[in-house]
Amino acid sequence: MPKTIEEIVEQLRRDPGHPVRATLGGMTVEVRAVPDLQEVASAAELFAAIGPWAGETTEEILAILAKARAQGGHRAVADL
């Protein structure tokens, strides 16, 4: 178990996906790495990176949504 903040940071650098538990100053803490929010792209940027949709046309999607609205917007979910 790491004993210093520096050891915690080093362990997080090796494996940022797993939080690190340590006892510091008599208190057990868990530290995790979080993504830099400045690096996160907007939804528009992500959709632009994915590219155009090659499935249903806009008209087909609108028809699907209109049908769902007409049915009350609810659907059965099996086995919950």
C-alpha positions as CSV (number, residue, x, y, z in Angstrom):
1,M,0.0,0.0,0.0
2,P,1.5,3.4,-1.0
3,K,2.6,5.6,1.9
4,T,3.0,9.0,0.3
5,I,1.2,11.2,-2.2
6,E,4.1,10.7,-4.6
7,E,3.7,6.9,-4.5
8,I,0.0,7.3,-5.1
9,V,0.6,9.5,-8.1
10,E,3.2,7.1,-9.5
11,Q,0.8,4.2,-9.1
12,L,-2.0,6.1,-10.8
13,R,0.3,7.0,-13.7
14,R,1.0,3.3,-14.2
15,D,-2.7,2.3,-14.1
16,P,-5.0,5.4,-14.2
17,G,-8.1,3.2,-14.6
18,H,-7.9,1.9,-11.0
19,P,-8.2,4.0,-7.9
20,V,-5.5,3.7,-5.2
21,R,-6.2,3.3,-1.5
22,A,-3.7,4.5,1.0
23,T,-3.5,5.4,4.7
24,L,-2.3,9.0,5.1
25,G,-2.2,10.8,8.4
26,G,-4.2,8.0,10.1
27,M,-7.0,8.2,7.5
28,T,-7.7,5.7,4.7
29,V,-8.3,7.5,1.5
30,E,-9.0,6.5,-2.1
31,V,-7.6,8.5,-4.9
32,R,-8.5,8.2,-8.6
33,A,-7.5,9.8,-11.8
34,V,-10.1,11.8,-13.7
35,P,-10.0,12.9,-17.3
36,D,-8.9,16.4,-18.1
37,L,-12.1,18.2,-19.0
38,Q,-10.3,20.4,-21.5
39,E,-9.5,17.3,-23.6
40,V,-13.2,16.1,-23.7
41,A,-14.8,16.9,-27.1
42,S,-18.3,18.3,-27.4
43,A,-21.1,16.1,-28.7
44,A,-21.0,18.0,-32.0
45,E,-17.2,17.3,-32.3
46,L,-17.7,13.6,-31.5
47,F,-20.6,13.2,-34.0
48,A,-18.5,15.0,-36.7
49,A,-15.6,12.6,-36.0
50,I,-18.0,9.6,-36.4
51,G,-19.2,10.8,-39.7
52,P,-22.5,10.7,-41.5
53,W,-25.2,8.2,-40.5
54,A,-25.5,5.4,-43.0
55,G,-28.8,3.9,-41.6
56,E,-32.3,5.4,-41.6
57,T,-33.0,8.6,-43.4
58,T,-34.2,11.7,-41.5
59,E,-37.7,10.9,-42.7
60,E,-37.6,7.4,-41.4
61,I,-36.3,8.5,-38.0
62,L,-39.0,11.1,-37.8
63,A,-41.6,8.4,-38.7
64,I,-40.3,6.1,-35.9
65,L,-40.4,9.0,-33.4
66,A,-44.0,10.0,-34.5
67,K,-45.1,6.4,-34.1
68,A,-43.6,6.2,-30.6
69,R,-45.3,9.5,-29.7
70,A,-48.7,8.2,-31.0
71,Q,-48.3,5.1,-28.8
72,G,-47.7,7.2,-25.7
73,G,-43.9,7.0,-25.9
74,H,-43.7,3.9,-23.8
75,R,-42.5,0.4,-24.7
76,A,-42.4,-2.8,-22.7
77,V,-39.2,-3.8,-21.1
78,A,-38.9,-7.6,-20.8
79,D,-38.0,-9.3,-17.5
80,L,-37.4,-6.4,-15.2
